[in-house]
Amino acid sequence: METIDLRSDTVTQPTDAMREAMLRAPVGDDVYGEDPTVNALQERLAGELGFAAALFVPTGTQSNLIGLMAHCERGDEYIVGADAHTYRFEGGGAAVLGSIQPQPIPQDADGSLPLDKVEAAIKPVDPHFARSRLLALENTWHGRTLEFGYMAKARELATRRGLGLHLDGARLYNAAIAYGRPAREVAAGFDSVSVCLSKGLGAPVGSVLLGSSPFIERARRWKKVTGGGWRQAGMLAAAAMHALDHHVERLADDHARASRLAEGLRRIDGLNVTACHTNMVFLDAPAARLKDLAAHMTKAGVRLSIGYLPSIRLVTHLDIDDAAVEKTIAAFSSFSF
């Protein structure tokens, strides 16, 4: 039985065309800066998103980490959402490896940080306090897009108070499709942006960190220090280039299928669809039935993340078609809540 995997958009398989692009890629030693496909990817994304330079790295976690370390020194702090990925789901790397103190701020429902609370959290210049150096935002967050004008207001605050501004844009292209705007406009105003290529875009691995040339040179050193120096990485960069060429506009299909999935699940008694944003559906079910639900869905050939977040998250992606959506709705419908 073919399995429908809705745990995340990280589970996508490379398409045949992507595998062919990987096979044909010219490669070199990236630590020496000699991989032509990696260099082409970096130059392309820097140009398309409006930055001077870019750095291709293995993971989004490393991209965010070395970005924070390039912005901050030991004893500095970054201001971040209390439920942001960089704070909750990246192993505390900024504190563990960078000696950077996080200052978490409770987020609003759309993932934004109330800017009055951000400003109140900025520390005085005094040896008693960590030095506030950076504001980190996330877009999308749990599939939600930030209100578009909010990012300009955050930029104004960061400039006025002398903070850097970093965007965890793991799903930047999902945000761009949802806004109906070019990705460059979503990234505008940030000092650094991390973009993941192995989620909705369907590449097998890799993220890109973008910023000024001096910033990227600092990040390049931290990439090597944290074990991210890779050699003939052009095959992976070729997959990313193919994804950018062929898998951006089709993100709208994932968003449409998530809406269809949410619509079908709302008709099921005992199941509460709490949100549907971009390619993610969140739902609640009776806690006493979750274990049986997990077993039932597994038997039906549908993989879910149950227990990882307070709600059950279903994520549509490159490998989820209309038939998979209908089969998932049917599997939930056949369970007694």
N, C-alpha and C positions, 0 to 999 in steps of 0.2 A: 504494500500500500504506500503510495506517495505521501510524504508528510508535508503538511502545511505549517510552516514555521513563522509564527507571529511574535516571537519573543523580542526581536529587534530588527532594524534594517542593516545591522552588521552581519547578518547571516547569509547575505546574497552570495551567489556563485558567479564567477566570471563567465560572461557569455562566450560563445565560440569566437565571435569577432574580436572580443577583447583578448582572448588567449592567442589569437593569430597576431594581433598587434604586439603582444609581449614577445612572441617568438621572433618577430622581425626587428625588434628594437636594437639600434646601435648602442653599445655600452662601453664604459670605461670605469676607472677607479674614482668613485665619488669623493673619497677622503682627500684625494689630490685635486678635486674639482674638475676631473677629466671625463665625467660621464655626460655625453652630449644630450641624452634624452632627459636626464635629471635637470641639466642646465636649461634645456628648452622649456620644461615644465615650470621651473622657477621663474624664468623670464616671462613666460606667458601669463602666469597668474599675477605676478607683480604688475604687469602692464594692464591686464584686464580689470584688476581690482583697485588700481590707483596707488600703488606703493613703489618705492624705489628698489626694493629687494625682497627676496623670498627664500625660504629654506625648506626643503623636502625632508621630512622626518618619518620614522616608522609609525608613530601613534599620535592620536589627539592628546592623550595624557602627557606625552613628552613634549609636544608642541606647546601646550599651555605651561608646563613646568619651566621649560627653558625660556619661554617668554617672560614669565614672572621673574625668573632669575636674571634676565637681561635688563629688566626694569629696576629691580630692587637689589639692595645690598643686605648683608647680614644685619639683623636688628630693625630692618624696615618692616612696614606692614602694607598689606593690600586689603582694600575694602571690597567685600564680595557678598553675594546673596547667601543667606543661611541654607538654602536648598540648591545652590548652584553646583554644577558638576565639579568645578575645580575645588570646591570646598568639601563636598560630601563624598564624591565618588572617585577621587584620584589619589587615595591612599595618604592624604596629608603630605604630599611630596614637597610642597612649597616650604612647609615648616621642617620636615625631616631632612631634606637635602639642601634647601636654600636658606635655612634659618630665617625665613620670612614669616612674620606673624599675620595670620588672617584676622580680619575684623568683620565678622558676619553681621549682615543686616537682614531682618525679616523681609521677605519679598511680598509684593502685592500679587494678586491672583494671576496677572499676566506675566509674572516673572521679573517685573521692573523693581528697582530699589527706590523707595521714596527719597527724593533728592534732599529734602529737609533733614531726614535721618542720616543720609550720607554725610551731609555737611556737618551735622552735629557730632559725627563720629571722628572727624578729622582731628588729629591730636595737636596740641600746642607744641611749638618748638621748645622743648624742654628735655633735659637728660632723663627725666623720670619716665618718658614715654617712648614707645616705638615711633619711628618716623613714618608718617602717612605718605606713601609715594605713588599709589596706584589704585584706580577704580576699575574693577573687572565686571563686565556685564556678559550676559549669555543670550543668544538669539539664533534659533528658537530655544525655548526652555519648556520641557515637557510638551513639545509640539506647538507651544504658543509663540506668537510673534509679539515683540515689543511694539507699543504704539509708535508709529514711524517718527513723529515729531519729538518723542521722548529722547531719542539718541542725540539730537542737537542740543537739547537742554542739559543732558549729561556732559556733553562736550564743553558747553559754556561753564559749567561748574568746575570741571576738571581744569580748564585753562585758568579760571579765576583763582583757584586754590592751589595751583601748581602741582596737580596730580597727572600722571600718565593715565591713559585710557585704553584698556585692553578689551577685546571682544573674543569670547569663546564662541566662534561661529561654526561649530561642528556641523550644523545643518543650515549654514548660511544660504545655500541655494534653495532649500525648502522655504526659507523666509522670503527670498526674492520672488519665487513663484507665487507665494501667498499674497505678497504685496502687489504683484504685477509690475515690479520695478527691476531694473538691472541690478545684478549682485554688487556692482561697483557702488551703487547708491546706498546699499545696506552697510557696506564697509566704510563709507565716507565718514571722516571725522575721528576715526580711531587711530591711535598711535601704533597699535599692533592688532592683528587679527589672526586667529587660528581657524583654518578651514579643513574639515575632514573629507576625504575622498572615498572612504571605505564604508560609508553609511548609505544614504539614499542613492548616491551616484554609482555605487556598485563595484568600485575598485577593490581588489583583495586586501590591500593594506595601504596605509599612508595618510599623512596630513601635511599641510603646508602652513608655515608661519610667515607672516608678512609684516614689514615695517620699513623704517629708514635703513640706509646702508650701514651706519655705525651700529644700530640696534641689531641687525641681522649678524654682523660680525661678532658681537658679544654672544648672541644666541648660538652661533656656530661653535664657539668654544665650549659652551655648556652642552651642546648636543654631543660632542665628542666625550666630554667628561662623564656624561650620564650613559655612555655606552651606545650612542646612536650613530656612530660612524659606520656606514655601510659601503660596500665596494661596488660591484657591478649592479647598481640599483636601477639601471635604465629600464629593465623589463617591468619593474613595478611602476616606474614613472610613465611608461608607455600605456599601462592599464589606466592610470589616472588621466592621461591625455585622451584616451579613447572615451572614458567616462565623461569628460568635459565636452567632447565633441558630440556624443550621442545620448547621454542620459540626463541632461539638465532639464530640457523642456518636458520630458516624460514624467518628471516628478509630479506634474499636475494630475497624471493618472493615479498615482499613489494617493494623492489628496482626495480625489473623487471616490476612489475605492474605500478609503477610510470613512467618508461620509455615508456611503452605501452600507458599509458594515454597521456603523452606528445606528442608522435608520432601521435596519433589520433587527438589531439587538434590543432596541427600545420597545419592540412589540412583545418581548418575552416577559411574562409575569415573574417576579422575584429577582429580576436583573435590573440594575439601575445604571444606565449610561450617564456618567457624571460629566464627561467632556469629550469633544472630538475636535482636534486641532491639527492642521496640516495632515501628516500621515499617521497620527496616533489617536487611538480610541482608549478612553479610560472608563472602567466600569467597576461597580461594587456588587458583590454577591454576599449572601449570608455567610458569616465567618464559619459557622458550624458545618457548612457544606463545601468549603473550599477544597479539602482533601479529596472528597469524592468527585468534585468537579474536575480536579486535575487528572484523576485516574480516568474519568469518562472521556475527557477531551483527548488524552493520550491514546486511548483505545480507538477513538474516532479518527486519529491521524492528524490531530491539531496540537502543536506545541505552543504553550503559553508560559509566561513568567508569572507565577502565582506565589506571593509571599515576599517578592523582592521589593515592591513598593506598597504603600497602603492600599492602593487600588490595583486592579489587574490592568496591565497595559498591553494593548494589541497594536502592532506596528505593521503597516502595509509597506511594500517595497518592490523592487525589481522582479522578484520571483513570485509575487502574489498577483494572480489574474482574477478575472470576474468569477470564474468557476470556484476558485479557492474561497472567495468571499461568500458565495452562496453555500458552499459546503460548511464553512465555519458557522454561519447563521443556523443551518440545519442541525449541526452538532450541539450547539447551545440549546436549540429548541427542544431537542430530544432528552434533555436533562431535567429532572424534577427538582426544582428549588424549594 
